């Protein structure tokens, strides 16, 4: 039998209570807390551990697995988050190349690009299931299709915070996709929306006020891809000609990159060669352009290069050319300039912005559609030593303007404040 004892405070009777009696007497009459069964304590620890794991887990979701600018940013984000104590999961809608096959914490919703409504539904189901399984506190989406597909699926799966990234120049996004993005951002499917340059931010500031309020400007940070290889060693590793003047560009083989304009340089400047690092659907068209201009023997398609070989690629070049029609940032020419290459780029406001530091330019800018002007600019940086030294001297300081750690810290602050 248990008696309820009322008292204004603890008394000497407490010293005579047995452990069995203490279990039934609430404080202040017993200083000991009621003992819970071991199974309850185990379950409590499990739930606490699960909560802590969720609070420190982030999933990075984007369209396709390949070695390109957005994927490079994803890699650096994942590495930076992990160094700061976060568990990361990289999720791709489909596998385009083998570039992420050997990396841990990577999930492909599909092994190849969906080609039918059924395969799209299977992809969406796999994405939802993986997000439920990983149970992240934050999802970071990249690229326009990554944003409009992954954000609503993440919200449906119970994710607390979604941070979208506008990594594509607004003018290259299909109209229907742009409309969906505008609606989702306005209604709150994205908690924050990252833009990576002043020009991109200005474009999205014109969107409805609820969308614009979610914008956050975070510039890309990057790793210095400078190599200790000599030019001869780098060219030997990649099978490139030793004695030629070698131009180069790293980009997805896509019409918007306008790589046919880079090929056109060879018709103006006899003896020059062009090396292209990248893969994409525009390959056969570009081969045809080279053949029609009679320069196919001087164009070297290297395919996709991983990060370790990209340093050798940059070390092999005499000049980096970048004729792209539109960019939201322009990571490839920034990396080339940091590696000590003179850069000749299409005259885009965003490239003029990112390829400069302390009012010093890291590139020559030209209308790349004007083949003669483009070719003349290349000749200038190759022959004018003072000009080349000025450009490369400024370029080697770009890592000071775009430090990788600052980008990671800004993302973490955004994740914690969203």
C-alpha positions as CSV (number, residue, x, y, z in Angstrom):
1,X,0.0,0.0,0.0
2,X,1.3,3.5,-0.9
3,X,0.5,6.5,1.3
4,X,0.4,10.1,0.1
5,X,2.4,12.2,2.6
6,X,1.9,15.9,2.6
7,X,4.6,18.1,4.1
8,X,5.9,21.7,3.8
9,X,9.4,20.3,3.1
10,X,11.6,17.3,3.3
11,X,11.8,15.7,6.7
12,X,13.9,13.1,8.5
13,X,11.5,10.3,7.4
14,X,13.1,10.5,3.9
15,X,16.2,8.8,5.1
16,X,14.2,5.7,5.9
17,X,12.5,5.3,2.5
18,X,13.4,2.2,0.6
19,X,14.3,2.4,-3.1
20,X,10.9,0.8,-3.9
21,X,9.0,3.5,-1.9
22,X,11.0,6.3,-3.6
23,X,9.7,5.3,-7.0
24,X,6.2,6.3,-5.9
25,X,6.9,9.5,-4.1
26,X,7.2,12.7,-6.3
27,X,9.6,15.5,-5.5
28,X,10.1,17.4,-3.3
29,X,9.5,14.4,-1.0
30,X,12.1,12.3,-2.9
31,X,15.2,13.9,-4.4
32,X,15.5,11.0,-6.9
33,X,13.6,11.1,-10.2
34,X,11.4,8.1,-11.2
35,X,13.4,5.5,-13.0
36,X,12.2,4.8,-16.5
37,X,12.4,1.3,-18.0
38,X,15.6,0.7,-20.0
39,X,13.6,0.3,-23.3
40,X,12.2,3.8,-22.9
41,X,15.7,5.3,-22.3
42,X,17.0,3.5,-25.5
43,X,14.1,4.8,-27.5
44,X,14.7,8.3,-26.2
45,X,18.3,8.2,-27.2
46,X,17.4,6.9,-30.6
47,X,14.9,9.7,-31.2
48,X,17.5,12.3,-30.0
49,X,20.1,10.9,-32.3
50,X,17.7,10.9,-35.2
51,X,16.8,14.5,-34.5
52,X,20.4,15.6,-34.3
53,X,21.2,13.7,-37.5
54,X,18.3,15.4,-39.3
55,X,19.3,18.8,-38.1
56,X,22.8,18.3,-39.5
57,X,21.9,16.7,-42.8
58,X,21.8,18.5,-46.2
59,X,20.8,17.1,-49.6
60,X,22.1,18.7,-52.8
61,X,19.9,18.0,-55.7
62,X,20.4,18.7,-59.4
63,X,19.6,17.5,-62.9
64,X,22.4,15.3,-64.3
65,X,25.7,13.9,-63.1
66,X,28.6,15.2,-65.2
67,X,31.7,17.4,-64.9
68,X,30.4,20.9,-65.5
69,X,30.1,24.2,-63.7
70,X,27.0,23.4,-61.5
71,X,28.4,20.0,-60.6
72,X,31.7,21.6,-59.6
73,X,29.8,23.9,-57.3
74,X,27.9,21.0,-55.8
75,X,31.2,19.1,-55.1
76,X,32.7,22.1,-53.3
77,X,29.5,22.7,-51.3
78,X,29.4,19.0,-50.3
79,X,33.0,19.0,-49.3
80,X,32.7,22.3,-47.4
81,X,29.6,21.2,-45.5
82,X,31.2,17.9,-44.5
83,X,34.2,19.7,-43.1
84,X,31.9,21.8,-41.0
85,X,30.2,18.8,-39.5
86,X,27.2,18.3,-41.8
87,X,26.2,15.0,-43.4
88,X,25.7,15.4,-47.1
89,X,23.8,13.5,-49.8
90,X,24.2,14.4,-53.5
91,X,21.2,13.4,-55.5
92,X,21.0,13.5,-59.3
93,X,17.9,13.0,-61.4
94,X,20.0,10.9,-63.8
95,X,23.5,9.8,-64.6
96,X,24.9,11.4,-67.8
97,X,28.6,10.4,-67.4
98,X,30.7,8.4,-64.9
99,X,32.0,11.5,-63.2
100,X,30.3,10.8,-59.9
101,X,30.4,7.0,-59.9
102,X,33.2,6.6,-57.4
103,X,32.0,9.3,-55.0
104,X,30.4,8.4,-51.7
105,X,27.0,9.7,-50.6
106,X,25.7,10.0,-54.2
107,X,22.3,8.8,-55.5
108,X,21.0,8.6,-59.0
109,X,17.2,8.6,-59.4
110,X,17.7,7.1,-62.8
111,X,20.6,5.6,-64.7
112,X,19.9,7.6,-67.9
113,X,17.8,10.6,-68.9
114,X,14.0,9.7,-68.8
115,X,12.5,9.2,-72.3
116,X,8.9,8.5,-71.5
117,X,6.1,9.6,-69.0
118,X,6.5,6.3,-67.2
119,X,10.3,6.8,-66.7
120,X,9.7,10.4,-65.5
121,X,7.2,9.1,-62.9
122,X,9.7,6.5,-61.8
123,X,12.3,9.2,-61.4
124,X,10.0,11.3,-59.3
125,X,9.1,8.3,-57.1
126,X,12.8,7.5,-56.6
127,X,13.5,11.2,-55.7
128,X,10.7,11.3,-53.1
129,X,11.7,7.9,-51.6
130,X,15.3,9.0,-51.3
131,X,14.5,12.3,-49.6
132,X,12.2,10.4,-47.2
133,X,15.0,8.0,-46.5
134,X,17.8,10.6,-46.1
135,X,15.4,12.9,-44.1
136,X,17.5,16.1,-44.6
137,X,16.8,19.3,-42.7
138,X,17.9,21.3,-45.8
139,X,17.7,20.6,-49.5
140,X,19.8,22.7,-51.8
141,X,18.6,22.6,-55.5
142,X,20.8,23.6,-58.4
143,X,19.9,24.6,-62.0
144,X,16.4,25.5,-63.3
145,X,15.0,22.0,-63.7
146,X,16.6,21.0,-60.4
147,X,14.7,23.9,-58.8
148,X,11.2,23.4,-60.2
149,X,11.2,19.6,-59.8
150,X,13.1,19.0,-56.6
151,X,11.7,21.8,-54.5
152,X,8.0,20.7,-54.6
153,X,9.1,17.0,-54.1
154,X,11.2,18.1,-51.1
155,X,8.3,20.0,-49.5
156,X,6.0,17.0,-50.1
157,X,8.5,14.7,-48.4
158,X,8.6,16.9,-45.3
159,X,11.8,18.8,-45.8
160,X,11.9,22.0,-43.7
161,X,14.1,24.2,-45.8
162,X,14.7,24.4,-49.5
163,X,17.4,26.7,-51.0
164,X,17.1,27.1,-54.8
165,X,20.0,28.2,-57.0
166,X,19.7,30.2,-60.2
167,X,22.8,29.0,-61.9
168,X,21.5,29.6,-65.5
169,X,21.3,33.0,-67.2
170,X,17.6,34.0,-67.3
171,X,17.6,34.4,-71.1
172,X,18.5,30.7,-71.7
173,X,15.8,29.2,-69.5
174,X,12.8,27.9,-71.4
175,X,9.7,30.2,-71.0
176,X,7.5,27.5,-69.5
177,X,10.2,26.6,-67.0
178,X,10.7,30.3,-66.1
179,X,6.9,30.7,-65.5
180,X,6.9,27.6,-63.2
181,X,9.9,28.9,-61.4
182,X,8.3,32.3,-60.9
183,X,5.2,30.7,-59.5
184,X,7.0,28.4,-57.1
185,X,9.3,31.1,-55.8
186,X,6.4,33.5,-55.3
187,X,4.3,30.9,-53.4
188,X,7.1,29.9,-51.2
189,X,8.3,26.5,-52.5
190,X,11.8,28.0,-52.2
191,X,12.7,29.4,-48.7
192,X,15.7,31.2,-50.2
193,X,16.9,31.7,-53.8
194,X,20.7,32.1,-54.4
195,X,22.0,34.2,-57.2
196,X,25.7,34.3,-58.0
197,X,26.3,37.6,-59.7
198,X,25.0,41.2,-59.7
199,X,23.7,40.8,-63.2
200,X,21.7,37.7,-62.3
201,X,20.4,39.3,-59.2
202,X,19.2,42.4,-61.1
203,X,17.2,40.1,-63.5
204,X,15.4,38.4,-60.6
205,X,14.8,41.5,-58.7
206,X,12.2,42.4,-61.3
207,X,10.1,39.3,-60.3
208,X,7.1,39.7,-57.9
209,X,8.0,41.0,-54.5
210,X,7.5,37.7,-52.6
211,X,10.0,36.1,-55.0
212,X,12.5,39.0,-54.8
213,X,12.4,39.0,-51.0
214,X,13.9,35.5,-51.0
215,X,16.9,36.4,-53.1
216,X,20.4,36.0,-51.5
217,X,23.5,37.0,-53.4
218,X,26.3,34.5,-52.9
219,X,29.2,34.5,-55.4
220,X,30.9,31.3,-56.5
221,X,34.0,30.3,-54.7
222,X,36.4,28.0,-56.5
223,X,39.5,25.9,-56.1
224,X,42.7,27.1,-57.8
225,X,43.4,24.6,-60.6
226,X,46.9,25.8,-61.3
227,X,49.3,22.9,-62.1
228,X,53.0,22.4,-61.5
229,X,53.3,20.6,-64.8
230,X,55.3,22.2,-67.5
231,X,53.5,23.0,-70.8
232,X,55.3,20.1,-72.5
233,X,54.4,17.6,-69.7
234,X,50.8,18.7,-69.7
235,X,50.5,18.4,-73.5
236,X,52.1,15.0,-73.4
237,X,49.6,13.7,-70.8
238,X,46.7,14.9,-73.0
239,X,48.1,13.9,-76.3
240,X,48.2,17.5,-77.6
241,X,50.7,18.9,-80.1
242,X,53.9,20.1,-78.5
243,X,55.0,22.9,-80.9
244,X,51.7,24.5,-81.9
245,X,50.1,27.7,-80.5
246,X,47.3,26.1,-78.5
247,X,44.0,27.8,-77.7
248,X,41.5,26.1,-75.5
249,X,38.0,26.2,-73.9
250,X,36.3,24.2,-71.2
251,X,32.5,24.1,-71.7
252,X,29.6,21.8,-72.3
253,X,29.3,21.2,-76.0
254,X,26.0,23.1,-76.4
255,X,25.0,25.7,-79.0
256,X,24.7,28.4,-76.4
257,X,28.4,28.1,-75.7
258,X,29.1,29.1,-79.4
259,X,32.1,26.9,-79.7
260,X,31.8,27.1,-83.4
261,X,33.1,30.7,-83.1
262,X,36.2,29.4,-81.4
263,X,36.7,26.9,-84.2
264,X,36.4,29.8,-86.7
265,X,39.5,31.4,-85.2
266,X,41.6,28.7,-86.7
267,X,40.6,29.7,-90.2
268,X,41.8,33.3,-89.5
269,X,45.1,32.3,-87.7
270,X,46.9,29.6,-89.6
271,X,49.0,27.3,-87.5
272,X,46.9,27.7,-84.3
273,X,45.2,24.7,-82.7
274,X,42.1,24.5,-80.5
275,X,41.5,22.0,-77.6
276,X,38.0,21.6,-76.3
277,X,37.3,20.0,-73.0
278,X,33.7,18.9,-72.5
279,X,31.0,16.7,-73.8
280,X,27.5,17.3,-75.1
281,X,25.0,17.0,-77.8
282,X,26.7,19.6,-80.0
283,X,29.7,17.4,-80.7
284,X,28.8,16.2,-84.2
285,X,27.7,19.7,-85.4
286,X,31.1,21.1,-84.2
287,X,33.0,18.3,-86.0
288,X,31.1,19.3,-89.1
289,X,32.0,23.0,-88.7
290,X,35.7,22.1,-88.3
291,X,35.5,19.9,-91.4
292,X,33.7,22.6,-93.5
293,X,36.4,25.2,-92.5
294,X,39.2,22.7,-93.3
295,X,40.6,22.9,-89.8
296,X,39.5,19.5,-88.4
297,X,43.1,18.4,-88.1
298,X,43.7,21.3,-85.7
299,X,40.7,20.8,-83.4
300,X,41.2,18.4,-80.5
301,X,38.0,17.2,-78.8
302,X,39.2,15.9,-75.4
303,X,35.8,14.9,-74.0
304,X,35.0,15.3,-70.3
305,X,37.9,15.9,-68.0
306,X,37.8,15.3,-64.3
307,X,39.1,17.9,-61.8
308,X,42.6,16.3,-61.6
309,X,43.0,16.5,-65.4
310,X,41.6,20.0,-65.8
311,X,44.8,21.4,-64.2
312,X,46.8,19.7,-66.9
313,X,44.5,21.0,-69.6
314,X,44.9,24.6,-68.4
315,X,48.7,24.2,-68.1
316,X,48.8,23.0,-71.7
317,X,47.3,26.1,-73.2
318,X,48.7,29.4,-74.5
319,X,45.3,31.2,-74.4
320,X,41.8,30.5,-73.1
321,X,38.9,31.6,-75.3
322,X,35.3,31.8,-74.1
323,X,32.7,32.8,-76.8
324,X,29.6,31.8,-74.7
325,X,26.4,33.6,-75.6
326,X,25.1,33.8,-72.0
327,X,26.3,33.1,-68.4
328,X,25.1,33.7,-64.9
329,X,28.7,33.7,-63.6
330,X,31.4,32.1,-65.9
331,X,33.3,29.8,-63.7
332,X,35.5,28.3,-66.5
333,X,37.2,31.5,-67.6
334,X,37.6,32.6,-63.9
335,X,39.5,29.3,-63.2
336,X,41.5,29.7,-66.4
337,X,42.5,33.3,-65.4
338,X,43.5,32.1,-61.9
339,X,45.7,29.4,-63.5
340,X,47.7,32.2,-65.2
341,X,46.2,32.1,-68.7
342,X,45.4,35.2,-70.8
343,X,41.7,35.0,-71.5
344,X,39.7,36.4,-74.5
345,X,36.0,36.3,-73.8
346,X,32.7,37.3,-75.4
347,X,31.7,40.8,-74.3
348,X,29.0,40.0,-71.7
349,X,28.4,42.3,-68.7
350,X,28.6,39.4,-66.3
351,X,32.0,38.3,-67.7
352,X,33.3,41.9,-67.4
353,X,32.3,41.8,-63.8
354,X,33.7,38.5,-62.7
355,X,36.9,38.7,-64.7
356,X,38.2,41.7,-62.9
357,X,39.7,42.6,-59.5
358,X,40.3,46.0,-58.0
359,X,39.4,47.6,-61.3
360,X,42.0,45.5,-63.1
361,X,40.8,43.4,-66.0
362,X,41.7,39.7,-66.3
363,X,40.6,39.3,-69.9
364,X,40.2,41.0,-73.3
365,X,36.5,41.3,-74.3
366,X,35.3,41.2,-77.9
367,X,32.1,40.5,-79.8
368,X,32.8,36.8,-80.5
369,X,30.5,36.8,-83.5
370,X,33.0,39.1,-85.2
371,X,35.5,36.5,-86.2
372,X,38.2,38.9,-87.4
373,X,37.9,40.9,-84.2
374,X,38.0,37.8,-82.1
375,X,41.0,36.5,-83.9
376,X,42.8,39.8,-83.6
377,X,42.2,39.9,-79.9
378,X,43.7,36.4,-79.5
379,X,46.8,37.5,-81.6
380,X,47.2,40.6,-79.3
381,X,47.4,38.6,-76.1
382,X,49.8,36.1,-77.7
383,X,52.2,38.7,-79.0
384,X,51.9,41.6,-76.6
385,X,53.9,40.5,-73.6
386,X,53.0,43.5,-71.5
387,X,49.3,43.1,-72.1
388,X,49.5,39.4,-71.4
389,X,51.4,40.0,-68.1
390,X,48.8,42.6,-67.0
391,X,45.9,40.2,-67.6
392,X,47.5,37.2,-66.0
393,X,48.8,39.2,-63.1
394,X,45.2,40.3,-62.3
395,X,43.8,36.8,-63.0
396,X,46.1,35.1,-60.4
397,X,44.4,37.2,-57.7
398,X,40.8,36.1,-58.5
399,X,40.9,33.6,-55.7
400,X,41.1,36.5,-53.3
401,X,37.9,37.9,-54.7
402,X,36.0,34.6,-54.8
403,X,37.3,32.6,-51.8
404,X,35.8,29.1,-51.4
405,X,35.5,29.3,-47.6
406,X,33.4,32.5,-47.8
407,X,30.9,30.8,-50.2
408,X,30.5,27.8,-47.8
409,X,30.1,30.0,-44.8
410,X,27.5,32.1,-46.5
411,X,25.5,29.0,-47.5
412,X,25.6,27.8,-43.9
413,X,24.4,31.1,-42.5
414,X,21.6,31.0,-45.1
415,X,20.7,27.5,-44.1
416,X,20.5,28.4,-40.4
417,X,18.5,31.6,-40.9
418,X,16.0,30.2,-43.4
